[in-house]
């Protein structure tokens, strides 16, 4: 059974930083593309960032470009989301997602992802 477990969320003031982690267990994720999505209260879940298995071509939503950085450590089976210059509108539950084994290319749509974590809350105060 594959599991994704997010951590690192919390409460931070506007302008601050947080680093989210997503640890994958159950099988190696060296060939899976990974992604981060978020869902704010009353809104639909939206794409944040994605990274290929080789980490060579990350892609970001326009709303976080230049402030967030996605990275991965395939030895540790972990994906990270470094969030800087946080804004109140970044407040949401952040979800880690993985594509199925062998799907190494990035994807920005939710239906491209097969495995999902339980989410971690990020709250940015003004």
C-alpha positions, 0 to 999 in steps of 0.5 A: 500500500502506498502512502504519502504523508505531508508535514511542515504546515502551520501558522505564519505571518505574511512575508514569512516562510514554511517548508512542506515535506511529503514522505512516500512509503510503500514503494520507491518513487524514483520514476514518479512525477510528484505534485503539490495542490492546495484547497482554500476554504470554499474553493476548489483544489488547485494546482501549485507545483509539479516536478518530474522524477529527474527534477529537471523541469519543475512547473508552478502556478502563476500565483506562486511562481518566484515564491515557491520552490519544489524539490525532491530527494529520491533517496529519501522518497521525499518531495519538498515545497519551500514557500517564501514571501507567504501571503494570506491568500496562500492559506489552504490545505496543501496536498501532496500527490504522486503519479503512478509508477512509470509516469515520470513527466510533470502534470498540472491536472488533478486527474493525472495523479493517482496517490494523494496525501491527507493534507497539511494546513497552512495559515498565513496571517496578515 
